Amino acid sequence: MQKKQRWVGYAFILPNMIGVLLFFVIPALFSAVLMFTDWKFTSKTYKFVGLDNIKRLFQDELFYIALKNTVLFLASVPVSVILAFAVAVILNRSVNLKSLMRSLYFMPYITSGVAVAFVWMLLFQPGEGPINMMLRNLGIEHPPGWLTSPDTTMFAIDIIWVWFLLGYNMIIYLAALQEISPELLEAAKIDGANTLQTTFRIVLPLVSPTSFMLLITGLIMTVKTFGLVEALTQGGPGNGSLILSLFVYKTAFRYYEMGYASTISWALFAVILIITAVQWFGQKKWVHY
């Protein structure tokens, strides 16, 4: 009976494992081989070039621009987590239209990324966009160019990404907050703790595993994001919003340099691995299980 149950279990996971093998493992191994070649997508021939692609990567100014923009993009994740925690704490209490507010906050997360991009392009329009019109009404004569300026484009994308992630993070925090024992909070209140003390000394440590999970998944999701930035700016203006995932796409499918694109993709994997490792070892100092 146990052997039969084991084979039934294997049968259930087989379709998913085949998908992982075909679309993740084999392409990853193939790209690891391509990294040492000069193969172009339109060419039938290729030759091994050793470490030339890696040397080119460290000498490529665009790579450092993409890396810097990716780091700026990642800064939006902790901001979104902090704001989501504040919103979740508020909505976890007796608030008018609480259910409606939760739905409104979560709705952007289930909206098409392309639709989100086009709406924000209209909002950030530098001439007659609602945001700049509001800033002019507040007395700012020369509001930012937002998505049309290399100096502000990543800041604008960060605002959009914070808004996009906020609803999902808030829902996860709400689930964690509702698991906290009311007796514990009542005991803190009886002992004289005010709202801020209760939040920072009791609630925040108790939801720290949730914060860790949201940070690690949010950072990995962000570093792999492609569609939103491509729809908003295509990496422009002037490479002002070129991130690593978009750099891989452009190198592979616009310039057809598959060998060099594979090298960039493995550099992207290294960034994800470093982020995960830092968080995993750093959690021991602030995550309370």
ROLUMFI-507266 format. One record per residue (C-alpha): residue number from 1; y, z negated, x. Coordinates in Angstrom, 3 decimals. Each point is the difference from the previous one (the first is absolute). Layout:
<nodes>
{NUM {Y Z X}}
...
</nodes>
This chain:
<nodes>
{1 {0.000 0.000 0.000}}
{2 {2.405 -0.869 2.826}}
{3 {-0.750 3.306 1.754}}
{4 {0.647 1.919 -3.236}}
{5 {3.289 -1.841 -0.523}}
{6 {0.995 0.776 3.578}}
{7 {-0.573 3.727 -0.504}}
{8 {1.922 -0.097 -3.288}}
{9 {2.912 -1.572 1.879}}
{10 {-0.168 2.724 2.661}}
{11 {-0.007 2.653 -2.739}}
{12 {3.191 -1.430 -1.506}}
{13 {1.922 -0.030 3.294}}
{14 {-1.398 3.347 1.205}}
{15 {2.659 2.261 -1.643}}
{16 {2.809 -2.082 1.475}}
{17 {-1.642 -0.108 3.428}}
{18 {-0.434 3.788 -0.042}}
{19 {3.710 0.349 -0.796}}
{20 {0.949 -2.350 2.852}}
{21 {-2.252 1.913 2.381}}
{22 {1.277 3.456 -0.998}}
{23 {3.690 -0.753 -0.360}}
{24 {0.600 -2.841 2.481}}
{25 {-2.659 -0.449 2.686}}
{26 {-0.737 3.655 0.834}}
{27 {3.706 1.080 -0.029}}
{28 {0.864 -3.011 2.188}}
{29 {-2.676 0.941 2.548}}
{30 {1.087 3.650 -0.169}}
{31 {3.641 -0.951 0.644}}
{32 {-1.094 -2.179 2.928}}
{33 {-1.531 3.108 1.579}}
{34 {2.995 2.213 -0.891}}
{35 {2.301 -2.456 1.747}}
{36 {-1.240 1.353 3.348}}
{37 {0.408 3.692 -0.923}}
{38 {2.839 2.458 -0.549}}
{39 {-1.477 1.402 -3.220}}
{40 {2.433 1.571 -2.436}}
{41 {-0.837 0.299 -3.679}}
{42 {0.265 3.807 0.016}}
{43 {-2.009 0.488 3.192}}
{44 {-3.761 0.462 0.324}}
{45 {-0.049 -1.080 3.617}}
{46 {0.971 -3.193 1.753}}
{47 {-0.386 -1.672 3.353}}
{48 {-0.187 -3.599 1.120}}
{49 {3.246 -1.189 1.568}}
{50 {-0.998 -3.535 0.902}}
{51 {2.819 -2.528 -0.388}}
{52 {2.765 2.602 -0.282}}
{53 {0.657 -0.755 -3.676}}
{54 {0.279 -3.722 0.706}}
{55 {2.419 0.644 2.865}}
{56 {2.016 2.291 -2.265}}
{57 {0.121 -2.698 -2.675}}
{58 {1.591 -2.556 2.332}}
{59 {2.516 2.593 1.162}}
{60 {0.862 1.226 -3.507}}
{61 {3.381 -1.235 -1.229}}
{62 {-0.992 0.717 -3.609}}
{63 {-2.893 -2.443 0.307}}
{64 {2.370 -2.843 0.909}}
{65 {2.363 0.974 -2.820}}
{66 {-2.923 -0.043 -2.458}}
{67 {-1.216 -3.330 1.395}}
{68 {3.452 -1.560 -0.367}}
{69 {0.354 1.296 -3.569}}
{70 {-3.466 -1.292 -0.836}}
{71 {0.958 -3.481 1.226}}
{72 {3.169 0.134 -2.127}}
{73 {-2.122 1.079 -2.957}}
{74 {-2.400 -2.905 0.543}}
{75 {2.919 -2.448 -0.222}}
{76 {0.120 0.664 -3.746}}
{77 {-3.388 -1.658 -0.568}}
{78 {0.916 -3.656 0.762}}
{79 {3.248 0.462 -1.954}}
{80 {-1.986 1.189 -3.017}}
{81 {-2.456 -2.901 0.328}}
{82 {2.816 -2.575 0.124}}
{83 {1.774 1.492 -3.021}}
{84 {-3.287 0.299 -1.905}}
{85 {-0.722 -3.696 0.590}}
{86 {3.460 -0.956 -1.325}}
{87 {-0.418 2.190 -3.089}}
{88 {-3.531 -1.297 -0.620}}
{89 {1.177 -3.638 0.174}}
{90 {2.712 0.744 -2.557}}
{91 {-2.258 1.969 -2.353}}
{92 {-2.725 -2.645 0.244}}
{93 {2.264 -2.372 -1.894}}
{94 {1.268 0.090 -3.565}}
{95 {2.242 3.073 0.040}}
{96 {1.121 2.111 -2.940}}
{97 {-1.868 3.331 -0.276}}
{98 {-2.299 -1.066 2.833}}
{99 {-2.783 2.464 -0.833}}
{100 {2.442 2.895 -0.293}}
{101 {1.615 -0.886 3.333}}
{102 {-3.381 -0.064 1.732}}
{103 {-0.820 3.450 -1.363}}
{104 {3.365 1.428 1.042}}
{105 {-0.362 -1.315 3.547}}
{106 {-3.537 1.380 0.325}}
{107 {0.709 3.434 -1.499}}
{108 {1.407 1.630 3.205}}
{109 {-3.283 -0.667 1.804}}
{110 {-1.971 2.137 -2.466}}
{111 {2.609 2.770 -0.099}}
{112 {-0.511 3.252 1.895}}
{113 {1.449 -0.183 3.506}}
{114 {1.572 3.446 -0.344}}
{115 {1.687 -1.008 -3.270}}
{116 {1.285 -3.173 1.673}}
{117 {1.356 2.082 2.879}}
{118 {1.944 2.386 -2.246}}
{119 {1.522 -2.827 -2.048}}
{120 {1.210 -1.794 3.130}}
{121 {1.327 3.252 1.460}}
{122 {2.282 0.221 -3.033}}
{123 {0.991 -3.670 0.282}}
{124 {0.788 0.333 3.717}}
{125 {1.870 3.297 -0.376}}
{126 {3.034 -0.570 2.257}}
{127 {2.563 1.853 -2.097}}
{128 {-0.541 -0.826 -3.657}}
{129 {-3.028 -2.299 0.196}}
{130 {0.154 -3.183 -2.134}}
{131 {-0.376 -2.312 3.022}}
{132 {2.912 1.468 1.955}}
{133 {2.122 0.238 -3.127}}
{134 {-0.568 -3.717 -0.559}}
{135 {0.897 -0.736 3.639}}
{136 {3.227 1.994 -0.352}}
{137 {0.880 -1.984 -3.125}}
{138 {-0.487 -3.155 2.066}}
{139 {2.589 1.238 2.511}}
{140 {-2.200 1.610 2.673}}
{141 {1.812 3.266 0.738}}
{142 {-2.685 1.498 2.266}}
{143 {-3.463 -1.041 -1.262}}
{144 {-3.105 0.826 2.067}}
{145 {-1.568 3.437 -0.009}}
{146 {-3.407 -1.624 -0.653}}
{147 {-2.691 2.703 0.161}}
{148 {2.382 2.609 1.396}}
{149 {0.968 -1.955 3.131}}
{150 {-2.292 -0.660 3.008}}
{151 {1.574 -3.449 0.393}}
{152 {-0.814 -1.237 -3.509}}
{153 {-3.012 2.006 -1.148}}
{154 {-2.623 -2.552 1.114}}
{155 {2.019 -2.792 -1.588}}
{156 {0.020 1.936 -3.290}}
{157 {-3.751 0.632 0.230}}
{158 {-0.557 -3.712 0.672}}
{159 {1.896 -0.865 -3.190}}
{160 {-2.184 2.390 -1.980}}
{161 {-3.198 -1.359 1.551}}
{162 {0.988 -3.630 -0.672}}
{163 {0.632 0.921 -3.632}}
{164 {-3.310 1.905 -0.161}}
{165 {-2.152 -2.837 1.409}}
{166 {1.781 -2.828 -1.786}}
{167 {-1.898 0.249 -3.291}}
{168 {-3.473 0.022 1.557}}
{169 {0.796 -2.915 2.310}}
{170 {1.504 -1.922 -2.913}}
{171 {-3.135 0.407 -2.147}}
{172 {-2.240 -1.244 2.833}}
{173 {2.279 -2.984 0.569}}
{174 {-0.027 -0.814 -3.720}}
{175 {-3.794 -0.147 0.077}}
{176 {0.145 -2.344 3.009}}
{177 {2.669 -2.235 -1.578}}
{178 {-2.029 -0.412 -3.162}}
{179 {-2.894 -1.350 2.076}}
{180 {2.092 -2.943 1.238}}
{181 {-0.925 -3.211 -1.778}}
{182 {2.787 -1.171 -2.375}}
{183 {-1.005 -3.605 0.808}}
{184 {0.949 0.575 3.636}}
{185 {3.462 1.252 -0.927}}
{186 {0.439 -2.840 -2.460}}
{187 {-0.942 -2.532 2.655}}
{188 {2.621 1.470 2.347}}
{189 {2.601 -0.262 -2.746}}
{190 {-0.887 -3.628 -0.652}}
{191 {0.338 -0.736 3.737}}
{192 {3.557 1.300 -0.133}}
{193 {-0.371 3.501 1.411}}
{194 {2.604 2.457 -1.265}}
{195 {-0.624 3.673 -0.784}}
{196 {0.724 1.276 3.517}}
{197 {-2.178 -2.655 1.644}}
{198 {-2.861 0.740 -2.386}}
{199 {0.315 3.748 0.608}}
{200 {0.169 -0.084 3.798}}
{201 {-2.280 -2.963 0.755}}
{202 {-2.673 0.385 -2.663}}
{203 {0.044 3.385 -1.726}}
{204 {0.696 2.154 3.063}}
{205 {-2.801 -1.514 2.165}}
{206 {-2.462 0.272 -2.907}}
{207 {0.699 3.727 -0.463}}
{208 {0.079 0.736 3.759}}
{209 {-3.422 1.776 -0.132}}
{210 {1.487 2.310 -2.634}}
{211 {3.067 0.585 2.189}}
{212 {-2.260 0.855 2.922}}
{213 {-2.007 2.446 -2.105}}
{214 {3.148 1.704 -1.338}}
{215 {1.501 0.287 3.477}}
{216 {-3.068 1.456 1.659}}
{217 {-0.784 2.484 -2.789}}
{218 {3.665 0.877 -0.506}}
{219 {0.589 0.741 3.686}}
{220 {-3.124 2.163 0.230}}
{221 {0.950 1.851 -3.187}}
{222 {3.562 0.513 1.257}}
{223 {-0.941 1.326 3.426}}
{224 {-2.237 2.610 -1.677}}
{225 {2.556 1.010 -2.670}}
{226 {0.795 3.690 -0.021}}
{227 {0.743 1.416 -3.464}}
{228 {3.131 -1.999 -0.807}}
{229 {1.782 0.800 3.280}}
{230 {-1.065 3.650 -0.149}}
{231 {1.360 0.336 -3.540}}
{232 {3.256 -1.811 0.843}}
{233 {1.086 1.423 3.344}}
{234 {-2.848 1.965 1.676}}
{235 {0.745 -2.129 3.070}}
{236 {3.699 0.895 0.138}}
{237 {2.852 0.117 0.353}}
{238 {-0.269 0.568 3.726}}
{239 {-3.375 -1.815 0.221}}
{240 {1.769 -3.078 -1.359}}
{241 {-2.965 -0.821 -2.251}}
{242 {-2.848 1.472 2.026}}
{243 {-2.837 -2.545 -0.092}}
{244 {-3.367 0.203 1.757}}
{245 {-2.023 1.151 -3.017}}
{246 {2.505 2.796 -0.660}}
{247 {0.002 0.872 3.715}}
{248 {-3.790 0.491 -0.177}}
{249 {0.336 2.243 -3.053}}
{250 {2.757 2.170 1.490}}
{251 {-1.803 0.421 3.320}}
{252 {-3.303 0.925 -1.676}}
{253 {1.033 2.135 -2.970}}
{254 {3.386 1.425 0.994}}
{255 {-0.523 0.602 3.701}}
{256 {-3.841 0.181 -0.211}}
{257 {-0.466 -2.082 3.167}}
{258 {-3.127 -1.819 -1.136}}
{259 {-0.798 -1.464 3.421}}
{260 {3.413 -1.619 0.374}}
{261 {0.031 -1.062 -3.667}}
{262 {-3.327 -1.791 0.565}}
{263 {1.574 -1.857 2.917}}
{264 {2.900 -1.127 -2.195}}
{265 {-2.412 -1.087 -2.741}}
{266 {-1.899 -2.187 2.455}}
{267 {3.321 -1.474 1.117}}
{268 {0.639 -0.767 -3.675}}
{269 {-3.413 -1.668 -0.182}}
{270 {0.936 -2.083 3.065}}
{271 {3.197 -1.152 -1.752}}
{272 {-1.997 -1.061 -3.076}}
{273 {-2.553 -1.791 2.195}}
{274 {2.711 -1.896 1.907}}
{275 {1.766 -1.038 -3.219}}
{276 {-3.261 -1.228 -1.512}}
{277 {-1.014 -1.881 3.164}}
{278 {3.376 -1.730 0.338}}
{279 {-0.098 -1.126 -3.618}}
{280 {-3.636 -1.044 0.171}}
{281 {0.499 -2.262 3.013}}
{282 {3.446 -1.156 -1.124}}
{283 {-1.244 -1.143 -3.410}}
{284 {-1.522 -3.149 1.515}}
{285 {3.493 -1.450 0.422}}
{286 {1.295 0.489 -3.531}}
{287 {-2.834 0.823 -2.416}}
{288 {-1.556 -3.024 -1.733}}
{289 {-3.407 0.452 -1.611}}
</nodes>
